[in-house]
Amino acid sequence: MGRHFGYITPRLLPRKHPTMLDIAWAAGIYEGEGTTCFNNKTEQVVVSQKDPWILKKLREFFGGSVNPKTGGGFNWLISGSLARGFLMTIFTFQSPWRKEQIKKCLWHLSYREKGD
């Protein structure tokens, strides 16, 4: 069984510290291509692209994994505390509509954790 850093497998941790420019860039990618959903009682952030280069850059700054999609293309996926941290980090740069989505997601998670 592998070693874990808290609940996060070390290979899923970020490798670089993003600058404000990197955060703004990532926020733009999420604004246009990202989605948030719940799976197994935790939130997941997913960004899909045909070219994995963008997704690998997101993984370097925010952790997670890049995986092939059925039917072509790739997904960047982060979940749990990594997803929550990502959403809070990019929040300032999001449109009002995305900010509301993020608030609902974080509230929903917070509510579920208190209820468990």
C-alpha positions in Angstrom: 0.0 0.0 0.0 1.4 3.4 -1.0 2.3 6.2 1.4 -0.2 9.0 1.7 0.2 12.7 2.6 -3.0 13.1 4.6 -5.6 12.0 2.2 -3.7 13.0 -0.9 -1.4 10.6 -2.8 2.0 12.3 -3.3 1.9 11.9 -7.0 -1.2 14.0 -7.2 0.3 17.0 -5.4 1.3 20.2 -7.3 5.0 20.4 -8.5 5.3 24.2 -8.9 4.1 27.3 -7.2 1.9 29.4 -9.5 2.5 33.1 -9.9 -0.5 35.5 -10.1 -0.2 35.3 -13.9 -0.4 31.5 -13.8 -3.4 31.7 -11.5 -5.2 34.2 -13.9 -4.3 31.9 -16.8 -5.7 28.9 -15.0 -8.8 30.8 -14.1 -9.4 31.6 -17.8 -9.0 28.0 -18.7 -11.5 26.9 -16.0 -13.9 29.7 -17.0 -14.1 28.4 -20.5 -13.5 24.7 -20.3 -14.0 23.6 -16.6 -16.7 21.9 -14.7 -17.3 21.0 -11.1 -19.3 17.9 -10.0 -19.7 15.6 -7.0 -18.5 12.0 -7.0 -18.3 9.8 -3.9 -19.2 12.6 -1.6 -16.4 14.9 -2.7 -16.2 17.6 -5.3 -14.2 17.2 -8.5 -12.9 19.8 -10.9 -12.6 18.6 -14.5 -11.1 20.4 -17.5 -11.2 18.6 -20.9 -8.9 19.4 -23.9 -7.8 17.6 -27.1 -4.2 18.6 -26.4 -2.8 17.5 -23.0 -0.2 20.3 -22.8 -2.6 22.8 -21.1 -3.8 20.0 -18.7 -0.2 19.1 -17.8 0.5 22.7 -17.0 -2.6 22.8 -14.7 -1.4 19.6 -13.0 2.0 21.1 -12.4 0.5 24.1 -10.6 -2.5 22.6 -8.9 -2.0 18.9 -8.7 -4.3 16.2 -9.8 -4.1 13.8 -12.8 -4.3 14.0 -16.6 -6.0 11.0 -18.2 -7.2 10.0 -21.7 -10.9 10.4 -22.4 -13.0 7.8 -24.0 -13.5 8.9 -27.6 -10.4 11.1 -27.7 -8.9 14.0 -25.8 -7.8 14.3 -22.2 -9.2 15.3 -18.8 -7.4 17.0 -15.9 -9.1 16.0 -12.7 -8.6 17.2 -9.1 -10.8 16.3 -6.2 -11.3 16.9 -2.5 -9.0 19.5 -0.8 -7.1 20.0 -4.0 -10.3 21.0 -5.9 -11.4 23.2 -3.0 -8.1 24.9 -3.0 -8.1 25.4 -6.7 -11.6 26.9 -6.7 -10.7 29.3 -3.9 -7.5 30.3 -5.6 -9.1 31.2 -9.0 -12.3 32.7 -7.5 -11.3 36.4 -7.9 -10.8 36.0 -11.6 -14.1 34.3 -12.4 -17.2 35.7 -14.0 -20.2 36.4 -11.7 -21.9 33.2 -13.0 -18.9 31.0 -12.3 -18.5 32.6 -8.8 -22.0 31.6 -8.0 -21.3 28.0 -9.1 -18.1 27.9 -7.0 -20.0 29.3 -4.0 -22.7 26.6 -4.3 -20.1 23.9 -4.7 -18.1 25.0 -1.7 -21.3 25.5 0.4 -22.6 22.1 -0.6 -19.4 20.4 0.4 -19.2 22.3 3.7 -22.8 21.4 4.4 -22.2 17.7 3.7 -19.0 17.6 5.9 -21.0 19.0 8.8 -23.8 16.5 8.3 -21.5 13.4 8.3 
